[in-house]
């Protein structure tokens, strides 16, 4: 089981790194007609890896409770069985005492499964859950658990992220970026159970050794108000994932996932102010996230970038019995996530790359080149170009071509030169031999 989890982990890391490596140096940028209060943001369509919106994506902020996403990753990758019973140690509650930490309502000595702890971690933002998870793996050596977190961040590619604890309370010592949190969350979504847990709105906690069946049932609901139907921030398309508030920095963070019309999105907003200009408390993360999601939902769609009936290039053809060219068509359609009002006739450039040598016979549908599709100077897709019709071959041209190829072959030329030298030497030897033989005859007359 552990080996299987390690394999899944390695595959997930490869997919993340490969995806990052394939992203062009300059991503497409789209600008909405509004501003957001959050200082950092990163919004991506996960189905196409299209970066829809970014703002200060590499600026560092305190992650606060977004830290718990990494804590969940470490737990999911290193616990062989999520039904494993874990006891909440006194050490954890001593560490959290007096720190005004968010909690899942656990008690010292209470036994829960690792899965229960993960729900408490992601839904209730429980620092008690985070501390108990860290203790399970490293006992009181919290620094070793934090090292696991930072090593994993580097492995994923989150190069501007440092964690100082498993829960995010040390907001002066931890930092991350919108882009790094995107990478970390995308990686977490590749792990079994994470999405199920992180996007649940509520969880019914089973009885424990501290709270029996006769006690009232405990329900944990997600701290993301965008999932709460009674909240003014409610958005039916939003799923989880994690809220975060940095008390010292007076900022709020939020990572959410949304699904609508077959598209899945991941949004990170960081550094949102906790108060408005008049000093009133507000949650700008929910407001900003709704603005960005509503903008995407209304203004973006999957759009076709090519016309399969449009001739895009005239390809020269050698050895043909008729026309010495063939028209090229796109061999496949390309769907790309773009604003609906983007004028592709002016904003998109088609750059064909024809095969250097195209010889008859050509069959309709044969690949004769490729074509780059560029928007804002970035190649967003490359399609095959195919022949629009057949082109027959001239027998005479083919025979001449084969002869030219034969003579033009490097080794054939070398062989002919060697053969010529041998023939020359043979002639010299023959002439010399005959001359000597003739002289001998004259002597004996």
Backbone torsions as a table, in degrees:
resi	resn	phi	psi	omega
1	UNK	NA	-43.8	-179.5
2	UNK	-64.5	-40.5	179.2
3	UNK	-63.7	-38.1	179.4
4	UNK	-63.6	-40.9	179.3
5	UNK	-66.1	-39.0	178.0
6	UNK	-63.8	-38.5	178.7
7	UNK	-64.0	-44.6	178.1
8	UNK	-60.3	-41.0	179.3
9	UNK	-61.1	-46.8	-178.8
10	UNK	-63.8	-41.4	178.6
11	UNK	-63.1	-42.0	179.8
12	UNK	-62.9	-43.7	178.4
13	UNK	-61.1	-43.9	179.7
14	UNK	-59.4	-42.9	-178.9
15	UNK	-64.4	-41.2	179.7
16	UNK	-65.2	-48.5	-178.0
17	UNK	-63.1	-41.9	-179.7
18	UNK	-62.8	-42.5	179.1
19	UNK	-61.3	-45.2	-179.9
20	UNK	-62.8	-41.0	-177.3
21	UNK	-65.1	-28.0	-176.2
22	UNK	-88.5	-8.4	179.1
23	UNK	-71.8	128.6	179.8
24	UNK	-60.2	160.5	-176.3
25	UNK	-61.0	-33.2	-179.2
26	UNK	-122.7	116.0	-178.3
27	UNK	-82.3	156.7	173.8
28	UNK	-61.5	145.4	178.5
29	UNK	-125.9	135.7	178.4
30	UNK	-127.4	139.5	-173.9
31	UNK	-118.9	121.0	176.6
32	UNK	-77.3	170.1	-178.8
33	UNK	-93.0	31.2	178.5
34	UNK	-147.1	165.0	176.6
35	UNK	-107.2	156.1	173.2
36	UNK	-116.7	152.4	-178.1
37	UNK	-79.7	-27.3	179.7
38	UNK	-61.6	139.3	-177.1
39	UNK	-79.0	-24.3	179.8
40	UNK	-134.9	144.6	-179.9
41	UNK	-158.2	153.4	177.1
42	UNK	-155.1	118.6	-177.1
43	UNK	-123.4	127.4	-174.9
44	UNK	-133.6	139.9	167.2
45	UNK	-83.1	112.0	-174.2
46	UNK	-69.8	-22.7	-178.1
47	UNK	-73.8	-32.0	-177.4
48	UNK	-118.1	-2.2	-175.2
49	UNK	58.1	29.3	177.1
50	UNK	-82.0	123.0	174.1
51	UNK	-80.0	110.0	-174.7
52	UNK	-85.8	-40.7	-176.7
53	UNK	-149.9	142.3	173.8
54	UNK	-146.9	147.5	177.2
55	UNK	-146.5	117.5	-179.7
56	UNK	46.5	49.4	-172.6
57	UNK	-63.8	-21.8	-178.6
58	UNK	-107.0	7.7	177.3
59	UNK	-79.1	137.3	-175.7
60	UNK	-87.4	138.0	176.2
61	UNK	-135.8	163.0	172.2
62	UNK	-71.5	128.7	-178.1
63	UNK	-74.9	-22.9	-174.4
64	UNK	52.4	-132.4	-174.4
65	UNK	-74.8	-4.0	171.1
66	UNK	-62.7	-19.1	174.6
67	UNK	-51.3	-33.7	-173.6
68	UNK	-67.0	-17.2	173.9
69	UNK	-64.0	-43.0	177.8
70	UNK	-68.7	-37.2	176.3
71	UNK	-59.0	-40.7	177.9
72	UNK	-64.7	-39.3	178.6
73	UNK	-59.7	-47.7	-179.0
74	UNK	-61.2	-41.7	180.0
75	UNK	-65.2	-46.4	-177.6
76	UNK	-65.0	-33.2	-177.5
77	UNK	-84.4	-18.4	-173.0
78	UNK	-117.3	-5.2	175.6
79	UNK	-102.0	117.4	-175.7
80	UNK	-69.1	-30.4	-175.4
81	UNK	-138.2	114.8	-176.9
82	UNK	-71.2	-8.4	175.2
83	UNK	-87.3	2.8	177.8
84	UNK	-59.6	132.2	178.4
85	UNK	-78.7	134.2	-179.7
86	UNK	-128.5	134.4	-179.8
87	UNK	-100.7	129.2	178.9
88	UNK	-73.1	118.5	-175.6
89	UNK	-85.1	154.9	176.5
90	UNK	-59.9	-33.2	-178.7
91	UNK	-52.6	-40.8	-177.8
92	UNK	-65.4	-43.3	-176.7
93	UNK	-73.6	-31.5	174.0
94	UNK	-64.2	-39.2	-179.1
95	UNK	-67.6	-33.7	-176.4
96	UNK	-89.1	-11.1	-174.1
97	UNK	-58.4	129.4	175.4
98	UNK	75.6	11.0	-176.1
99	UNK	-105.3	7.0	178.3
100	UNK	53.2	44.5	-175.7
101	UNK	-86.1	141.6	172.4
102	UNK	-65.1	145.6	-176.1
103	UNK	-145.3	163.5	179.7
104	UNK	-98.1	6.3	177.9
105	UNK	79.9	26.5	178.8
106	UNK	-79.0	161.9	176.5
107	UNK	-120.3	151.0	176.5
108	UNK	-60.5	131.9	-178.8
109	UNK	87.6	-3.2	-179.7
110	UNK	-75.7	137.3	-179.3
111	UNK	-101.5	128.3	175.1
112	UNK	-137.5	161.0	174.5
113	UNK	-78.2	161.8	176.3
114	UNK	-60.0	-35.0	178.3
115	UNK	-65.0	-41.4	175.7
116	UNK	-57.4	-45.2	-179.0
117	UNK	-61.1	-38.1	-180.0
118	UNK	-67.4	-36.2	175.2
119	UNK	-67.0	-41.8	176.8
120	UNK	-63.2	-34.4	179.8
121	UNK	-68.3	-49.6	-171.2
122	UNK	-87.5	-32.8	-178.4
123	UNK	-87.9	-51.0	-177.1
124	UNK	-91.9	-3.6	-177.4
125	UNK	56.5	40.6	-174.9
126	UNK	-71.1	114.7	173.9
127	UNK	-69.8	-28.0	174.9
128	UNK	-65.5	-38.3	175.9
129	UNK	-64.9	-44.1	-179.4
130	UNK	-61.9	-46.1	-179.9
131	UNK	-64.1	-38.3	179.9
132	UNK	-67.8	-38.8	176.7
133	UNK	-62.4	-46.8	179.7
134	UNK	-61.9	-40.5	-179.6
135	UNK	-65.1	-37.2	-179.5
136	UNK	-59.0	-38.7	-177.3
137	UNK	-88.0	-34.6	-171.1
138	UNK	-129.3	10.7	-178.7
139	UNK	56.2	-134.7	-178.2
140	UNK	-83.2	-0.8	179.5
141	UNK	-85.7	69.9	-177.6
142	UNK	-60.0	-31.6	-179.0
143	UNK	-59.9	-34.4	179.1
144	UNK	-67.8	-38.1	177.7
145	UNK	-66.6	-41.4	178.8
146	UNK	-62.7	-36.7	176.9
147	UNK	-62.5	-39.5	176.2
148	UNK	-60.2	-40.0	179.8
149	UNK	-64.6	-47.0	-178.0
150	UNK	-69.8	-35.6	176.2
151	UNK	-63.4	-40.6	179.2
152	UNK	-67.0	-38.4	178.2
153	UNK	-60.0	-44.6	178.5
154	UNK	-64.2	-40.5	-179.8
155	UNK	-61.5	-38.6	-179.6
156	UNK	-72.1	-27.6	-177.9
157	UNK	111.6	7.2	179.0
158	UNK	-81.8	77.5	-170.2
159	UNK	-75.9	-16.0	-178.6
160	UNK	-106.8	24.3	-176.8
161	UNK	-118.9	136.1	173.0
162	UNK	-137.7	129.5	176.1
163	UNK	-105.0	144.6	-178.9
164	UNK	-113.5	-10.8	-179.4
165	UNK	-162.0	173.7	-177.9
166	UNK	-84.5	-4.1	-174.5
167	UNK	-124.6	-19.7	177.1
168	UNK	96.1	11.4	-179.1
169	UNK	-71.9	-30.0	179.9
170	UNK	-81.6	70.5	-170.6
171	UNK	-73.5	-3.2	174.9
172	UNK	-92.8	-11.0	-174.9
173	UNK	-112.5	-11.0	-179.8
174	UNK	-108.3	147.4	175.7
175	UNK	-154.9	154.0	179.3
176	UNK	-154.8	179.9	177.4
177	UNK	-129.1	164.8	178.2
178	UNK	-61.5	-40.8	-179.7
179	UNK	-67.0	-42.3	179.4
180	UNK	-63.8	-40.3	179.6
181	UNK	-67.6	-30.7	173.0
182	UNK	-62.2	-48.0	180.0
183	UNK	-60.9	-44.5	-177.8
184	UNK	-64.7	-45.0	-178.6
185	UNK	-69.5	-39.6	177.5
186	UNK	-61.4	-39.7	177.1
187	UNK	-64.3	-44.8	-180.0
188	UNK	-59.2	-38.7	-180.0
189	UNK	-65.2	-18.1	178.7
190	UNK	-82.3	-8.9	-177.6
191	UNK	-92.3	141.3	177.6
192	UNK	-56.5	137.8	174.9
193	UNK	82.5	-22.8	-174.2
194	UNK	-61.6	-50.8	-177.6
195	UNK	-61.0	-42.4	179.8
196	UNK	-58.0	-43.8	-178.7
197	UNK	-73.0	-51.3	-171.1
198	UNK	-69.7	-19.6	-178.8
199	UNK	-106.0	5.3	176.5
200	UNK	-75.3	142.5	178.3
201	UNK	-84.7	-37.2	178.7
202	UNK	-142.6	162.6	-179.7
203	UNK	-143.2	130.0	176.5
204	UNK	-90.9	114.1	-176.5
205	UNK	-79.3	124.6	178.1
206	UNK	-63.9	161.0	176.5
207	UNK	-58.4	148.6	178.4
208	UNK	-125.5	-178.8	178.0
209	UNK	-68.3	-14.1	178.7
210	UNK	-103.2	-23.8	179.7
211	UNK	-131.5	102.2	-174.8
212	UNK	-83.1	-174.0	-177.9
213	UNK	-68.2	-22.9	-179.8
214	UNK	-79.5	-16.0	178.5
215	UNK	-82.1	163.0	179.3
216	UNK	-64.9	143.7	-179.1
217	UNK	-70.1	137.7	178.0
218	UNK	-96.1	131.9	175.7
219	UNK	-118.6	132.5	174.6
220	UNK	-105.6	127.0	176.2
221	UNK	-112.1	152.8	-175.5
222	UNK	-69.3	143.0	178.8
223	UNK	-76.0	-6.6	178.7
224	UNK	-80.7	105.8	-177.2
225	UNK	-67.0	-14.5	178.5
226	UNK	-69.1	-12.1	177.6
227	UNK	-98.2	-6.9	-176.1
228	UNK	-91.1	115.4	-176.9
229	UNK	-62.6	-21.6	-179.4
230	UNK	-90.9	1.5	-178.2
231	UNK	-95.5	147.6	176.5
232	UNK	-68.8	-14.8	179.4
233	UNK	-92.7	1.7	-172.7
234	UNK	-57.0	135.0	175.9
235	UNK	-139.0	114.1	-172.4
236	UNK	-63.6	-16.9	-176.3
237	UNK	-94.4	-6.9	-175.4
238	UNK	-87.9	137.8	179.7
239	UNK	-124.8	114.4	172.9
240	UNK	53.7	-146.0	-1.0
241	UNK	-109.3	-47.1	-177.5
242	UNK	-156.8	135.4	173.0
243	UNK	-100.3	164.4	176.9
244	UNK	-161.7	136.1	178.0
245	UNK	-130.2	126.6	177.4
246	UNK	-101.9	105.6	-174.5
247	UNK	-63.6	-44.5	-177.6
248	UNK	-66.2	-39.1	-177.3
249	UNK	-85.7	-11.1	-177.9
250	UNK	55.4	44.9	176.8
251	UNK	-130.3	161.1	176.5
252	UNK	-126.8	148.1	179.8
253	UNK	-128.4	159.0	178.8
254	UNK	-157.5	134.4	170.6
255	UNK	-119.6	126.3	-180.0
256	UNK	-133.8	159.2	171.4
257	UNK	-121.2	146.1	178.1
258	UNK	-138.7	150.0	179.1
259	UNK	-135.6	127.2	178.4
260	UNK	-155.9	135.9	176.3
261	UNK	53.4	39.0	177.0
262	UNK	80.1	3.1	178.7
263	UNK	-108.8	142.9	178.8
264	UNK	-117.5	135.0	-176.2
265	UNK	-125.0	151.2	173.2
266	UNK	-128.4	126.5	-176.1
267	UNK	-127.5	131.3	174.8
268	UNK	-118.6	126.8	171.6
269	UNK	-126.0	132.2	-176.6
270	UNK	-129.1	155.1	172.3
271	UNK	68.1	33.9	178.4
272	UNK	-81.2	137.1	179.5
273	UNK	-67.8	146.6	-179.4
274	UNK	-88.1	-10.1	179.3
275	UNK	-135.1	151.4	178.2
276	UNK	-83.8	-174.2	-176.2
277	UNK	-63.0	-23.9	-179.8
278	UNK	-92.5	2.4	178.9
279	UNK	87.9	5.6	179.4
280	UNK	-82.3	141.9	179.6
281	UNK	-66.0	141.9	179.5
282	UNK	-152.2	163.4	173.3
283	UNK	-118.9	92.7	-177.2
284	UNK	-70.5	-22.2	-178.6
285	UNK	-64.9	-42.6	178.9
286	UNK	-67.1	-42.9	-178.9
287	UNK	-64.1	-46.8	-179.9
288	UNK	-63.5	-41.8	-178.6
289	UNK	-63.8	-41.6	177.6
290	UNK	-64.2	-40.0	177.6
291	UNK	-58.9	-49.0	-176.5
292	UNK	-67.4	-42.4	179.4
293	UNK	-65.1	-45.3	-179.4
294	UNK	-63.1	-36.0	175.9
295	UNK	-62.2	-46.1	-179.5
296	UNK	-66.8	-44.7	-178.0
297	UNK	-60.1	-36.5	-174.6
298	UNK	-91.7	-28.4	-170.8
299	UNK	-108.6	-9.6	-175.7
300	UNK	-117.8	153.4	175.5
301	UNK	-161.2	168.1	174.0
302	UNK	-78.5	121.9	-176.3
303	UNK	-120.0	144.6	177.4
304	UNK	-78.9	132.8	-177.1
305	UNK	-98.6	-13.6	-176.7
306	UNK	-131.8	155.6	173.7
307	UNK	-107.8	114.0	-175.6
308	UNK	-67.2	-11.4	179.8
309	UNK	-101.0	-0.6	-174.3
310	UNK	-92.4	123.9	173.9
311	UNK	-70.4	129.5	-176.3
312	UNK	-115.0	-13.7	-179.9
313	UNK	-163.7	153.7	173.5
314	UNK	-104.9	116.3	-173.4
315	UNK	-101.0	120.5	176.8
316	UNK	-62.2	137.8	178.9
317	UNK	-126.1	128.0	178.2
318	UNK	-94.4	155.3	176.4
319	UNK	70.8	16.6	-178.0
320	UNK	-78.0	152.5	178.4
321	UNK	-90.7	-10.8	179.2
322	UNK	-131.8	-117.6	178.3
323	UNK	-60.7	139.6	-179.5
324	UNK	-95.5	32.8	176.7
325	UNK	-155.3	166.0	173.9
326	UNK	-141.2	142.7	178.7
327	UNK	-81.1	142.1	-177.9
328	UNK	-107.0	139.4	177.6
329	UNK	-121.2	154.9	171.6
330	UNK	-62.0	134.4	-177.1
331	UNK	-89.1	-6.6	-177.3
332	UNK	-158.6	152.3	177.4
333	UNK	-84.8	155.7	177.2
334	UNK	-130.1	124.1	175.3
335	UNK	-104.3	131.5	-178.3
336	UNK	-136.8	143.2	-176.4
337	UNK	-81.9	111.6	-173.1
338	UNK	-143.5	162.0	173.3
339	UNK	-61.8	141.5	-177.8
340	UNK	-68.2	-25.5	-178.4
341	UNK	-92.8	6.4	177.7
342	UNK	-73.5	120.9	-178.1
343	UNK	-81.2	101.2	-176.9
344	UNK	-67.6	-24.6	-179.2
345	UNK	-66.8	-25.2	179.7
346	UNK	-111.8	-26.9	-174.7
347	UNK	-93.3	-14.1	-178.5
348	UNK	-112.6	136.2	177.9
349	UNK	-114.0	136.1	178.1
350	UNK	-106.7	121.7	-176.9
351	UNK	-118.0	101.3	-179.8
352	UNK	-78.8	146.7	173.9
353	UNK	-128.0	103.3	-175.1
354	UNK	-87.1	147.1	175.7
355	UNK	-58.4	140.3	-175.1
356	UNK	-62.9	-38.0	-178.5
357	UNK	-134.2	117.4	178.2
358	UNK	-117.6	117.0	-175.8
359	UNK	-110.1	138.0	171.7
360	UNK	-70.2	150.1	6.9
361	UNK	-82.1	147.3	176.6
362	UNK	-117.4	133.1	175.3
363	UNK	-101.4	145.4	176.3
364	UNK	-54.9	126.8	-179.5
365	UNK	100.1	-9.8	176.5
366	UNK	-64.3	143.1	179.1
367	UNK	-75.3	126.2	-178.4
368	UNK	-121.4	5.8	178.7
369	UNK	162.0	-167.7	176.5
370	UNK	-135.5	168.3	178.2
371	UNK	-142.0	126.0	175.0
372	UNK	-85.2	137.2	175.2
373	UNK	-108.1	116.9	-173.8
374	UNK	-116.7	132.7	174.4
375	UNK	-127.2	129.8	-176.0
376	UNK	56.0	32.7	178.1
377	UNK	80.2	-0.4	179.9
378	UNK	-105.5	134.9	175.9
379	UNK	-76.0	112.9	-177.7
380	UNK	-95.8	-18.5	178.9
381	UNK	-164.6	156.3	174.7
382	UNK	-129.9	128.0	-178.3
383	UNK	-117.8	155.8	175.0
384	UNK	-76.6	146.8	171.8
385	UNK	-106.7	134.1	-177.0
386	UNK	-123.3	156.9	179.5
387	UNK	-69.8	137.1	-178.6
388	UNK	-81.5	-17.4	-177.8
389	UNK	-157.5	172.9	177.5
390	UNK	-77.0	151.2	171.5
391	UNK	-133.7	118.2	-178.1
392	UNK	-79.9	159.0	-178.1
393	UNK	-100.7	141.8	174.5
394	UNK	-84.6	124.7	-179.0
395	UNK	-63.0	-44.2	-179.0
396	UNK	-62.8	-46.2	178.6
397	UNK	-61.2	-35.3	-178.4
398	UNK	-68.4	-41.3	179.3
399	UNK	-63.4	-45.6	178.4
400	UNK	-61.7	-42.0	180.0
401	UNK	-62.2	-44.1	-179.7
402	UNK	-62.9	-40.0	178.7
403	UNK	-64.1	-42.8	178.3
404	UNK	-64.0	-39.7	178.5
405	UNK	-64.8	-39.1	-179.2
406	UNK	-65.0	-47.8	-178.9
407	UNK	-69.0	-34.0	-176.9
408	UNK	-80.0	-7.1	179.9
409	UNK	-66.1	134.7	-176.3
410	UNK	-56.1	-48.8	-175.5
411	UNK	-72.9	-30.6	175.0
412	UNK	-65.3	-42.2	177.8
413	UNK	-62.1	-42.7	178.0
414	UNK	-61.4	-43.9	-179.6
415	UNK	-63.4	-40.7	179.4
416	UNK	-65.4	-39.5	177.9
417	UNK	-63.7	-46.3	179.0
418	UNK	-61.6	-43.9	179.3
419	UNK	-62.3	-40.8	178.1
420	UNK	-62.8	-41.9	177.9
421	UNK	-63.4	-43.7	179.2
422	UNK	-63.1	-41.1	179.0
423	UNK	-64.5	-41.2	178.1
424	UNK	-62.2	-46.3	179.3
425	UNK	-62.5	-38.6	178.8
426	UNK	-63.4	-43.8	179.3
427	UNK	-64.2	-43.0	178.4
428	UNK	-60.7	-45.5	-180.0
429	UNK	-63.1	-43.1	-178.6
430	UNK	-63.9	-46.0	179.6
431	UNK	-63.2	-44.3	-180.0
432	UNK	-61.8	-42.6	-179.1
433	UNK	-63.5	-43.3	-178.8
434	UNK	-66.6	-38.0	179.0
435	UNK	-65.6	-42.7	178.2
436	UNK	-63.8	-41.2	-179.6
437	UNK	-64.2	-37.4	179.7
438	UNK	-67.1	-39.2	178.2
439	UNK	-63.5	-40.9	-180.0
440	UNK	-62.1	-40.3	179.9
441	UNK	-62.4	-38.7	-179.7
442	UNK	-65.1	-36.5	-179.2
443	UNK	-64.7	-35.3	-175.1
444	UNK	-91.6	9.1	177.3
445	UNK	-84.5	NA	NA
